[in-house]
Amino acid sequence: MHLDNSIDYPVLYKQVRILHTDSSSEIAETFADVFVDSDRQIHTNFDQSQIPQAINIDERSGIFLGTGLIDLYSTSSEPGHESRETISELVQAAKNGGFAKIGILPNTQPAIDDIAALEFWRNVQQKHGDILQPWGAITKGLEGKQLTDIAELAESVIGFTDSKPIANLLLVRRAMEYIKPLGKTIALFPQNPDLAGSGVIREGRWSLQYGMTGYPAAAETTALAALIELVRLTKTPTHFMRISTAQSVELISQAKNDGLPVTASSTWLHLCHCDRDLETYDSNLRLSPPLGSESDRLALIAGVKSGAIDSIAIDHTPCAYEEKVVPFEVAPVGAIGLEFALPVLWQNLVATGLLTASELWQALSVNPAKILGLPQPKLSTLFEPSLEWLVASGEISSQSRNSNYMGRSLIGKVL
């Protein structure tokens, strides 16, 4: 558990708001004193005899202690692109952001598509613990042509995804049928590449105003509708990743009402930004899928509140400085975010009253654990929503700087 190095431990935090899971795996809220010992271990049930006489007492109101956050999917630059971010940096970034587990997409080099590639991740887990959890590739080399040896990989991965669209729907059906009896999640990115074309911004008013190639909402919804029909056919538990449109929320909600075993996630940036925000042509907001409209953004938030969108993913994607210092339309997609997603989400969604603290935590911690079949996370993330800090190079662990929050002040920090 990472704690603020500027604090002199041990500390007794008075009347902390505790966000914990109840018997039905829902987030409940209580108040309690929290003792953090000199080894930085967090205690909620403790005897007064454990408290040393020389202890700092922190009586600030409004501090939260929540279950460890879980990120469904993010990219590890190592192996293959260590100059963007090393595994040690990724692990520290996760801890700084309050994350207990990170799902690692199989788009490393080499891809996580065979047992040999998984040996690398076993060694990583021996060194760093089990904070990084690899996904297995659905197809060899993520090429969408030939299935991997799914049964062989299943024991060592949290689920299967190619993290990009698979055009061959027959192949997707076969993958679903193979994965279903193994009890693993399959995560699919709904996108019709033909409709998406070279679009870099949601098609509509702002794509015209900013003079950028539009990406129609139908590029997502037509693909999602087809994939939902495959779930209806196979009854395989399926997760839809990177949902970005209002109509997609409706399609997922209807599929759930029909009793289909589907879950869905949107990324934190899609909940906090919309296409209008691209007026500066900041390549750090070049994402896949592109940011939606403001009505899409509000529909996604409403989807989180209603449960149609189960989880908020970070989709942390490091890029080197020189990769992003190019025109918006040719920049690689993706942004880093593990270290500042929680404060940004808090200020945009909780402080504004769009979500409660419990609803946000449910989508960042409890629900991702359910989706991945992981044990419910323990209380480990101490968060101060009103603490202001500057997102500067010395304050973050990643050597990548591809975020539109670099150089800005944020309110809220994981202690």
Secondary structure as the mmCIF struct_conf table of DSSP 4:
data_model
#
loop_
_struct_conf.conf_type_id
_struct_conf.id
_struct_conf.beg_label_comp_id
_struct_conf.beg_label_asym_id
_struct_conf.beg_label_seq_id
_struct_conf.end_label_comp_id
_struct_conf.end_label_asym_id
_struct_conf.end_label_seq_id
TURN_TY1_P TURN_TY1_P1 ASN A 5 SER A 6
BEND BEND1 ILE A 7 ILE A 7
BEND BEND2 TYR A 9 PRO A 10
STRN STRN1 VAL A 11 THR A 21
TURN_TY1_P TURN_TY1_P2 SER A 23 SER A 24
BEND BEND3 SER A 25 SER A 25
STRN STRN2 ILE A 27 VAL A 36
TURN_TY1_P TURN_TY1_P3 SER A 38 ASP A 39
STRN STRN3 ILE A 42 HIS A 43
BEND BEND4 THR A 44 ASN A 45
HELX_RH_3T_P HELX_RH_3T_P1 GLN A 48 GLN A 50
BEND BEND5 ILE A 51 ILE A 51
BEND BEND6 GLN A 53 ALA A 54
STRN STRN4 ASN A 56 ASP A 58
TURN_TY1_P TURN_TY1_P4 SER A 61 GLY A 62
STRN STRN5 PHE A 64 THR A 67
HELX_LH_PP_P HELX_LH_PP_P1 GLY A 68 GLY A 68
STRN STRN6 LEU A 69 SER A 74
TURN_TY1_P TURN_TY1_P5 GLU A 78 GLY A 80
TURN_TY1_P TURN_TY1_P6 GLU A 82 ARG A 84
HELX_RH_AL_P HELX_RH_AL_P1 ILE A 87 ASN A 96
TURN_TY1_P TURN_TY1_P7 GLY A 97 GLY A 98
STRN STRN7 PHE A 99 ILE A 104
HELX_LH_PP_P HELX_LH_PP_P2 LEU A 105 LEU A 105
BEND BEND7 PRO A 106 PRO A 106
BEND BEND8 THR A 108 PRO A 110
BEND BEND9 ILE A 112 ILE A 112
BEND BEND10 ASP A 114 ASP A 114
HELX_RH_AL_P HELX_RH_AL_P2 ILE A 115 HIS A 128
TURN_TY1_P TURN_TY1_P8 ASP A 130 ILE A 131
STRN STRN8 LEU A 132 PRO A 134
HELX_LH_PP_P HELX_LH_PP_P3 TRP A 135 TRP A 135
STRN STRN9 GLY A 136 GLY A 136
HELX_LH_PP_P HELX_LH_PP_P4 ALA A 137 ALA A 137
BEND BEND11 ILE A 138 ILE A 138
STRN STRN10 THR A 139 THR A 139
HELX_RH_3T_P HELX_RH_3T_P2 LYS A 140 LEU A 142
BEND BEND12 GLY A 144 GLN A 146
STRN STRN11 LEU A 147 LEU A 147
HELX_RH_AL_P HELX_RH_AL_P3 ILE A 150 ALA A 154
TURN_TY1_P TURN_TY1_P9 GLU A 155 SER A 156
BEND BEND13 ILE A 158 ILE A 158
STRN STRN12 GLY A 159 THR A 161
BEND BEND14 SER A 163 LYS A 164
HELX_RH_AL_P HELX_RH_AL_P4 LEU A 169 ILE A 179
HELX_RH_3T_P HELX_RH_3T_P3 LYS A 180 LEU A 182
TURN_TY1_P TURN_TY1_P10 GLY A 183 GLY A 183
STRN STRN13 THR A 185 LEU A 188
HELX_RH_AL_P HELX_RH_AL_P5 PRO A 193 ALA A 196
TURN_TY1_P TURN_TY1_P11 GLY A 197 SER A 198
STRN STRN14 ILE A 201 ARG A 202
BEND BEND15 GLU A 203 GLY A 204
HELX_RH_AL_P HELX_RH_AL_P6 ARG A 205 TYR A 210
TURN_TY1_P TURN_TY1_P12 GLY A 211 GLY A 211
STRN STRN15 GLY A 214 TYR A 215
TURN_TY1_P TURN_TY1_P13 ALA A 217 ALA A 217
HELX_RH_AL_P HELX_RH_AL_P7 ALA A 218 THR A 234
STRN STRN16 THR A 238 PHE A 240
BEND BEND16 ARG A 242 ARG A 242
HELX_RH_AL_P HELX_RH_AL_P8 ALA A 246 ASN A 257
TURN_TY1_P TURN_TY1_P14 ASP A 258 GLY A 259
STRN STRN17 VAL A 262 THR A 267
HELX_RH_AL_P HELX_RH_AL_P9 TRP A 268 CYS A 272
HELX_RH_3T_P HELX_RH_3T_P4 ASP A 275 THR A 280
HELX_RH_3T_P HELX_RH_3T_P5 SER A 283 LEU A 285
BEND BEND17 SER A 288 PRO A 289
HELX_LH_PP_P HELX_LH_PP_P5 PRO A 290 LEU A 291
HELX_RH_AL_P HELX_RH_AL_P10 GLU A 294 SER A 306
TURN_TY1_P TURN_TY1_P15 GLY A 307 GLY A 307
BEND BEND18 ALA A 308 ILE A 309
STRN STRN18 SER A 311 ALA A 313
STRN STRN19 HIS A 316 HIS A 316
HELX_RH_AL_P HELX_RH_AL_P11 TYR A 321 LYS A 324
BEND BEND19 VAL A 325 VAL A 326
HELX_RH_3T_P HELX_RH_3T_P6 PHE A 328 VAL A 330
BEND BEND20 ALA A 331 ALA A 331
HELX_LH_PP_P HELX_LH_PP_P6 PRO A 332 VAL A 333
STRN STRN20 ALA A 335 ALA A 335
TURN_TY1_P TURN_TY1_P16 LEU A 338 PHE A 340
HELX_RH_AL_P HELX_RH_AL_P12 ALA A 341 LEU A 345
HELX_RH_PI_P HELX_RH_PI_P1 TRP A 346 VAL A 350
TURN_TY1_P TURN_TY1_P17 ALA A 351 GLY A 353
BEND BEND21 LEU A 354 LEU A 355
HELX_RH_AL_P HELX_RH_AL_P13 ALA A 357 TRP A 361
HELX_RH_PI_P HELX_RH_PI_P2 GLN A 362 VAL A 366
HELX_RH_AL_P HELX_RH_AL_P14 ASN A 367 LEU A 372
TURN_TY1_P TURN_TY1_P18 GLY A 373 GLY A 373
HELX_LH_PP_P HELX_LH_PP_P7 LEU A 374 LYS A 378
STRN STRN21 LEU A 379 LEU A 390
HELX_RH_3T_P HELX_RH_3T_P7 SER A 393 GLU A 395
BEND BEND22 SER A 397 SER A 397
BEND BEND23 GLN A 399 GLN A 399
TURN_TY1_P TURN_TY1_P19 ASN A 404 GLY A 407
STRN STRN22 SER A 409 VAL A 414
#
